Amino acid sequence: MPPLMAIEFLCRVADVLSDYLGGLNEDVIKDNFIIVYELLDEMIDNGFPLTTEPNILREMIAQPNIVSKVLSVVTGNSSNVSETRPGATASCVPWRTTDPKYANNEVYVDLVEEMDATINRDGVLVKCEIYGEVQVNSHLSGLPDLTLSFANTSILDDVRFHPCVRFRPWESNQILSFVPPDGQFKLMSYRVKKLKSTPIYVKPQLTSGGGTCRVDVLVGIRNDPGKTIDSITVQFQLPHCILSADMTSNHGTVNILANKTCLWSIGRIPKDKAPSMSGTLVLETGLERLHVFPTFQVAFRVMGVALSGLQIDKLDLKNLPNRPYKGFRALTRAGEFEVRS
C-alpha cells in the first residue's frame, strides 16, 4: 500500500469527525461513540477507503443533536444511518449533493493565512513563511462549473487541492477549474516561503542582576499593511525560578495567569504612542541572575488583506440559470510567531 494513502485517509477521517462533532478530542469521541463507529463503517470497507466525502456521509448518517439523542433514549433505537442510498454515490461528482436548488445563488471565497515567524534575540528575522487556505462557501443550484484565477501564482509552494479541482488546467495555466461541493469546504492550501518582513515588531529587553530581572517590551508597526492590525497579544512563560512578577503597561492589560504565563492584551496599536510593557521579576533566594530567558509568543489579526501578496484575479461561473452573487474576503493572523530574548 502507498504509505501516503494511509496518512491521507487518516487526515480525511480526522476532518470528517471534526466536521460532524464540532471538534476532535477523547471526550467528544466517547460522547458520540455510535456516530464515530457508523462513520468508520462507511468510510472504510475491508481495509479499503470507500466513502470519504462529507456531503455523501451527511446524507447517509445524520449529524448528532439533542433531539436525536433524546429519541434514541426513549425509543431504544440508536442508529443514525439512513435507509436510502444517497444519489451522489452514483454521480461523476460524488462530492456534490444531487441537484441542489437555491432561490438565491451565491458563492463566497475567503483567503485565510497564518504567518509563522521566528525572530532571534538580536532582532533578526530567522524564518518567516505563510500557510494559507482558499476556503469556499458555495450555495449554487444545479451543477455549476467554476473557474478561479489568481494574479500572482508564482509565489506559491506546497499546493494541495480538494478532489474537485481539475489538475490539468492548474498545471498548464495556474487556473482552478472545479465543480464545487455544496456548502463550505477547503478548495486548496498553500505555503509562501522566505518572506522578508512582518507587519509588527516586538522588542524585548531583559536585564538581570541582584536577585531580580527587569523586563521591558516594546511593540509597534513595522510594515503597515494598509488595514487595521487588531487582536494583538504578547505572552511569555515565566521561568520556574521566578517567585513573583510585577508587570504594567501604558496600553492594554497585563495578567499573570495561573500557569505562570504573563499575558499582555494590546488590541489595536494607538496612533499617538507605541505600546510598552515593563516590570520586575523576583528570583528565588540564592539566584543572582536569570539563566533561562523566555520566548515571547505574539498573536495578531489583519482583516481584508493577505500578507503573502496572493490576490484573486477573477471568478467565472457557468451552467447557472441566473447571475449569482460573488463575495471575496481575506484574513491574516499570527500562527507560530516567536520572538526570542
C-alpha positions in Angstrom: 0.0 0.0 0.0 1.3 3.5 -0.7 2.3 5.0 2.7 0.8 8.4 1.8 -2.6 6.8 1.2 -2.9 5.8 4.9 -1.8 9.2 6.0 -4.3 10.9 3.6 -7.1 8.6 4.8 -6.4 9.3 8.5 -6.4 13.1 7.8 -9.7 12.7 6.0 -11.2 10.7 9.0 -10.0 13.5 11.3 -11.6 16.2 9.1 -14.9 14.3 8.9 -15.1 13.7 12.6 -14.2 17.3 13.4 -16.9 18.5 11.0 -19.5 16.1 12.4 -18.8 16.6 16.1 -17.6 20.2 16.2 -14.1 19.2 17.4 -11.9 16.2 18.0 -10.7 15.0 21.4 -11.1 12.0 23.6 -14.2 13.2 25.4 -16.0 14.1 22.2 -15.4 10.6 20.8 -16.6 8.9 24.0 -19.8 11.0 24.0 -20.5 10.2 20.3 -19.1 6.7 20.0 -22.0 5.3 18.0 -21.7 8.1 15.3 -18.0 7.6 15.1 -18.4 3.8 14.7 -21.1 4.3 11.9 -18.9 6.8 10.1 -15.8 4.5 10.2 -18.1 1.7 8.9 -19.0 3.7 5.9 -15.6 5.3 5.3 -13.6 2.0 5.1 -14.6 -1.4 3.9 -12.5 -4.5 4.3 -9.4 -2.3 4.7 -10.1 -0.1 1.6 -11.2 3.6 1.7 -14.8 3.7 0.5 -17.0 6.8 1.1 -14.9 9.7 2.4 -16.9 12.7 1.0 -18.6 14.7 3.8 -21.6 15.6 1.6 -22.5 11.9 1.0 -21.8 10.9 4.6 -24.2 13.7 5.8 -27.0 12.1 3.7 -26.2 8.6 5.0 -25.6 9.4 8.7 -27.4 12.2 10.5 -25.3 14.6 12.5 -25.8 14.4 16.3 -28.2 16.8 18.0 -30.2 16.9 21.3 -33.4 15.7 19.6 -31.8 12.6 18.1 -30.1 11.8 21.5 -33.4 12.1 23.4 -35.2 9.9 20.8 -32.5 7.2 20.9 -33.0 7.1 24.7 -36.8 7.0 24.5 -37.2 4.5 21.6 -34.0 2.5 22.2 -33.0 2.9 18.5 -29.5 4.3 18.5 -28.9 4.1 14.7 -28.4 7.3 12.7 -27.9 5.5 9.3 -30.4 6.4 6.6 -32.4 3.7 4.9 -31.9 5.1 1.4 -28.7 5.4 -0.6 -27.6 9.0 -1.4 -27.9 9.8 -5.1 -24.4 11.3 -5.2 -22.8 7.8 -4.7 -23.5 7.1 -8.4 -22.6 10.5 -9.6 -19.4 11.5 -11.5 -19.0 14.3 -8.9 -19.5 12.4 -5.7 -18.5 15.3 -3.5 -21.6 17.3 -4.6 -25.2 16.8 -3.4 -27.5 15.7 -6.1 -29.3 18.6 -7.9 -29.5 21.2 -5.0 -31.8 24.2 -5.6 -31.5 27.7 -4.1 -33.7 30.8 -4.5 -30.5 33.0 -4.2 -27.3 31.7 -5.8 -24.2 32.9 -4.0 -20.6 31.9 -3.6 -18.0 33.3 -1.2 -14.2 32.9 -1.4 -12.0 33.5 1.6 -8.2 33.7 1.7 -7.2 32.7 5.2 -3.5 32.9 6.1 -1.3 32.2 9.1 2.1 33.8 9.5 4.8 31.7 11.2 7.9 33.7 12.1 11.0 33.3 14.3 13.0 36.4 15.4 16.2 35.8 17.3 17.5 37.8 20.4 19.3 40.3 18.1 16.0 41.2 16.3 17.0 39.4 13.1 14.2 37.6 11.2 15.4 34.0 11.1 12.3 32.5 9.4 9.0 33.9 8.0 6.5 32.0 6.0 2.8 31.8 5.5 0.4 28.8 5.4 -2.8 29.7 3.6 -6.1 28.2 2.6 -8.6 29.1 0.0 -12.0 28.5 1.7 -15.2 28.5 -0.4 -18.8 28.7 0.8 -21.0 27.7 -2.2 -24.8 27.8 -2.4 -25.4 27.2 -6.1 -28.2 25.4 -7.9 -27.7 22.5 -10.3 -24.2 21.5 -11.5 -22.2 24.8 -11.8 -18.7 24.9 -13.2 -16.4 27.5 -11.6 -13.0 28.9 -12.7 -10.9 30.8 -10.2 -7.7 32.6 -11.2 -5.0 34.5 -9.2 -2.9 37.5 -10.1 0.5 36.0 -8.9 0.6 32.2 -8.5 4.5 32.1 -8.9 4.9 32.8 -5.1 3.0 29.6 -4.1 4.7 26.4 -2.7 3.4 23.0 -1.5 0.0 23.5 -3.1 -2.7 20.9 -2.1 -6.2 20.7 -3.7 -9.6 19.4 -2.9 -10.5 16.4 -5.1 -13.0 18.5 -7.1 -10.1 20.5 -8.7 -9.1 19.5 -12.2 -5.3 19.2 -12.2 -4.6 19.8 -15.9 -5.8 23.5 -16.1 -3.7 24.3 -13.0 -0.6 22.5 -14.4 -0.8 24.4 -17.7 -2.3 27.8 -16.8 -2.4 28.0 -12.9 -6.2 28.2 -13.0 -8.5 26.4 -10.6 -11.3 24.7 -12.5 -13.8 22.8 -10.5 -17.4 21.7 -9.7 -17.8 22.8 -6.1 -19.2 20.8 -3.2 -22.4 22.2 -1.7 -21.7 24.4 1.4 -18.4 25.2 3.0 -15.1 23.5 2.0 -11.4 24.0 1.7 -10.6 24.4 -2.0 -6.8 24.4 -1.7 -3.9 25.1 0.8 -0.5 26.5 0.1 2.7 27.9 1.6 4.6 31.1 0.8 8.2 30.9 2.0 11.1 33.2 2.7 9.1 36.4 3.4 11.3 39.4 4.2 9.3 41.2 6.9 6.5 41.1 9.5 3.7 43.6 10.0 4.6 44.3 13.6 7.8 44.3 15.7 8.2 43.1 19.3 11.4 44.2 21.1 12.0 42.6 24.5 14.9 43.6 26.7 15.8 41.7 29.9 18.4 43.0 32.4 19.2 40.6 35.3 21.2 41.1 38.5 20.9 41.3 42.3 18.2 38.7 42.5 15.8 40.4 40.2 15.2 40.8 36.4 14.0 43.9 34.7 11.7 43.3 31.7 10.9 45.9 29.0 8.9 45.1 25.9 8.1 47.5 23.1 5.5 46.8 20.3 4.9 48.8 17.1 4.1 48.6 13.4 7.0 47.6 11.2 5.2 47.4 7.8 1.8 49.0 7.5 -0.4 46.5 5.6 -3.0 49.2 4.8 -5.6 47.6 7.0 -6.1 47.7 10.8 -4.0 45.3 12.8 -6.0 44.2 15.8 -6.3 41.4 18.5 -2.6 41.9 19.3 -1.4 39.9 22.3 2.1 39.1 23.6 2.6 36.4 26.1 5.6 34.5 27.7 6.1 31.7 30.2 7.7 32.8 33.5 10.7 30.6 34.2 10.4 28.2 37.2 12.9 30.2 39.2 10.6 33.2 39.4 8.9 33.8 42.7 6.8 36.8 41.7 6.2 39.3 38.9 5.0 42.9 38.8 4.2 44.0 35.3 2.5 47.1 34.0 1.8 48.6 30.6 1.0 52.0 29.1 -1.7 50.5 26.8 -3.9 47.4 27.2 -4.0 45.0 30.2 -1.4 42.7 31.7 -2.4 39.5 33.6 -0.3 36.8 35.3 -2.3 33.5 34.7 -2.4 30.5 37.0 0.0 28.5 34.8 2.7 31.3 35.3 2.1 32.8 31.9 2.2 36.6 31.5 -0.4 37.7 29.0 -0.4 41.3 27.6 -3.6 42.1 25.7 -3.0 45.1 23.5 -5.8 45.0 20.9 -5.0 47.8 18.4 -1.9 49.9 18.4 -2.8 53.6 19.1 -1.5 56.3 16.7 -0.2 58.6 19.4 2.1 56.2 21.3 3.9 52.8 21.0 2.6 50.3 23.5 5.2 49.2 26.1 5.2 46.8 29.0 7.7 46.9 31.8 8.1 45.3 35.2 10.3 43.3 37.6 10.7 39.6 38.2 11.9 38.4 41.6 14.1 35.4 41.5 14.4 32.5 44.0 16.6 33.0 47.0 20.2 32.3 46.2 19.9 33.2 42.5 21.7 36.4 41.4 20.9 36.3 37.7 18.3 34.8 35.4 19.9 32.0 33.3 16.8 30.8 31.3 15.3 33.6 29.1 11.7 33.3 28.0 10.4 33.2 24.4 7.6 35.7 23.6 4.6 34.4 21.7 2.9 37.0 19.5 -0.7 37.0 18.1 -2.4 39.4 15.8 -5.1 39.6 13.1 -5.4 41.7 9.9 -8.8 41.7 8.2 -9.0 42.5 4.5 -5.5 41.6 3.3 -3.5 38.5 2.6 0.1 39.4 3.7 1.6 36.8 1.4 0.7 39.0 -1.5 -1.7 36.5 -3.1 -4.6 38.2 -4.9 -7.7 36.7 -6.5 -8.0 37.9 -10.1 -11.4 36.7 -11.1 -14.1 34.1 -10.6 -16.1 32.8 -13.6 -19.3 30.7 -13.2 -21.0 28.6 -15.8 -24.2 26.5 -16.0 -26.3 28.7 -13.8 -29.8 29.9 -14.5 -29.4 33.4 -13.1 -26.5 35.7 -12.2 -25.1 34.7 -8.8 -23.7 36.9 -6.0 -19.9 36.6 -5.6 -18.1 37.7 -2.4 -14.3 37.8 -1.6 -12.6 38.3 1.8 -9.0 38.0 3.1 -7.7 37.4 6.6 -4.2 37.0 8.0 -3.4 36.0 11.6 -0.3 35.0 13.5 0.5 31.3 13.7 3.7 30.3 15.4 5.1 33.8 15.8 8.1 33.7 18.3 10.4 36.4 19.5 13.4 35.1 21.4 15.1 37.0 24.2 
